[in-house]
Amino acid sequence: MTRPSLSANPLLLGFDQIERMLDRIHKQGGDSYPPFNIEQMGNSGFRIAIAVAGFAPEDLTVEIENQQLVIRGRQAEQAERVFLHRGIAARQFRRAFVLADGLEVTSAGLDNGILSIELQRPETVTPTRTIAIQTR
């Protein structure tokens, strides 16, 4: 199923970035590993909590790339360990969240296997501007 293009509507000017963002989201797929929660914190804050049991802080990276919050996890293989049964997933992952303009990552912390990332939207005042009409 194809999605109608935003650029096809003449009343939507300059929304090509949003169209590219929607394409990126669509291409991410539906991978559910690792599981996560998103909480609202007050009027302008959010917390993303990602279950990363077994990952140490040095196994994780949190980065901002092209208006996306990207979390990666990669555990080093330990050749000296011999498993009789391996039921705990130790696979690498990449989880990305598209960020709205102005949304800032304020902190990230790892506690009891949960990676928590705090985000805040600064309060903005949108001024009204009058555009002068020139005559020739």
C-alpha positions as CSV (number, residue, x, y, z in Angstrom):
1,M,0.0,0.0,0.0
2,T,1.5,3.3,-1.0
3,R,1.1,6.4,1.2
4,P,0.1,9.7,-0.5
5,S,3.0,12.2,-0.8
6,L,2.9,15.4,1.3
7,S,4.4,17.2,-1.6
8,A,1.4,16.4,-3.7
9,N,-0.7,18.9,-1.7
10,P,-0.1,22.5,-2.8
11,L,-1.1,23.9,0.6
12,L,1.7,22.0,2.5
13,L,4.9,24.0,1.7
14,G,8.3,22.8,3.0
15,F,7.1,19.6,4.6
16,D,9.6,17.4,2.6
17,Q,11.6,16.8,5.8
18,I,8.5,15.3,7.5
19,E,8.0,13.0,4.5
20,R,11.6,11.8,4.8
21,M,11.1,11.2,8.5
22,L,7.9,9.1,7.9
23,D,9.8,7.1,5.3
24,R,12.6,6.4,7.9
25,I,10.0,5.3,10.4
26,H,8.3,3.0,7.9
27,K,11.6,1.3,7.0
28,Q,12.5,0.6,10.6
29,G,10.2,-2.4,10.7
30,G,8.6,-4.0,13.7
31,D,11.4,-5.5,15.7
32,S,10.4,-5.8,19.3
33,Y,13.8,-6.4,20.9
34,P,14.6,-4.9,23.3
35,P,11.3,-4.1,24.9
36,F,10.8,-0.5,26.0
37,N,8.4,1.9,27.7
38,I,7.8,5.6,27.1
39,E,6.6,7.7,30.0
40,Q,5.4,11.3,30.0
41,M,7.2,13.3,32.7
42,G,5.3,16.5,33.5
43,N,4.1,18.8,30.7
44,S,7.3,18.8,28.6
45,G,9.4,15.8,29.5
46,F,9.6,12.1,28.5
47,R,11.5,9.0,29.8
48,I,12.3,6.1,27.6
49,A,13.1,2.9,29.6
50,I,14.7,0.1,27.7
51,A,15.2,-3.5,29.1
52,V,18.8,-4.3,28.5
53,A,19.5,-7.0,31.1
54,G,23.0,-8.4,30.8
55,F,24.4,-5.3,29.1
56,A,27.1,-3.3,30.8
57,P,27.4,0.5,30.3
58,E,30.4,-0.1,28.0
59,D,28.2,-2.4,25.8
60,L,25.7,0.4,25.1
61,T,25.8,3.6,23.1
62,V,23.3,6.4,23.0
63,E,23.6,8.9,20.1
64,I,21.7,11.6,18.2
65,E,21.8,11.1,14.4
66,N,19.7,13.1,12.0
67,Q,17.0,14.0,14.5
68,Q,16.9,10.4,15.7
69,L,17.8,9.0,19.2
70,V,19.8,5.8,18.4
71,I,20.5,3.3,21.1
72,R,22.9,0.4,20.2
73,G,23.9,-2.6,22.3
74,R,26.6,-5.1,21.5
75,Q,28.0,-7.6,23.9
76,A,31.5,-9.0,23.4
77,E,31.6,-12.8,23.0
78,Q,33.5,-14.5,25.8
79,A,35.1,-17.6,24.2
80,E,36.1,-19.0,27.6
81,R,32.5,-19.5,28.7
82,V,30.8,-22.9,27.9
83,F,27.1,-22.8,28.1
84,L,25.1,-26.0,28.7
85,H,21.9,-24.1,27.9
86,R,21.7,-20.6,26.6
87,G,18.2,-19.1,27.0
88,I,19.2,-15.5,27.7
89,A,19.5,-13.5,24.5
90,A,22.8,-11.8,24.0
91,R,22.3,-10.4,20.6
92,Q,23.2,-7.0,19.4
93,F,20.4,-4.4,18.8
94,R,19.7,-1.0,17.4
95,R,16.6,0.9,18.5
96,A,15.9,4.4,17.1
97,F,13.3,7.0,18.0
98,V,12.6,10.0,15.8
99,L,12.8,13.2,17.9
100,A,10.6,16.3,17.3
101,D,12.4,19.6,16.7
102,G,13.6,21.1,20.0
103,L,13.4,17.9,22.0
104,E,16.6,17.4,23.9
105,V,18.2,14.4,25.6
106,T,19.1,15.5,29.1
107,S,20.5,12.3,30.6
108,A,20.9,8.5,30.3
109,G,21.4,6.0,33.1
110,L,21.6,2.3,33.6
111,D,20.0,0.8,36.8
112,N,19.1,-2.9,37.4
113,G,19.1,-3.7,33.7
114,I,16.9,-0.8,32.6
115,L,18.5,2.0,30.5
116,S,16.6,5.2,31.2
117,I,16.9,8.2,28.8
118,E,15.4,11.5,29.9
119,L,14.2,14.0,27.2
120,Q,12.9,17.5,27.7
121,R,11.2,20.0,25.4
122,P,12.2,23.5,26.4
123,E,9.4,26.0,26.9
124,T,9.1,28.2,23.8
125,V,7.2,31.3,23.2
126,T,6.0,31.7,19.6
127,P,5.9,35.4,18.8
128,T,3.4,36.7,16.3
129,R,5.1,38.5,13.4
130,T,3.5,41.0,11.1
131,I,5.0,41.1,7.5
132,A,5.1,44.5,5.9
133,I,3.4,44.7,2.5
134,Q,5.5,46.7,0.0
135,T,4.1,48.6,-2.9
136,R,5.9,49.3,-6.2
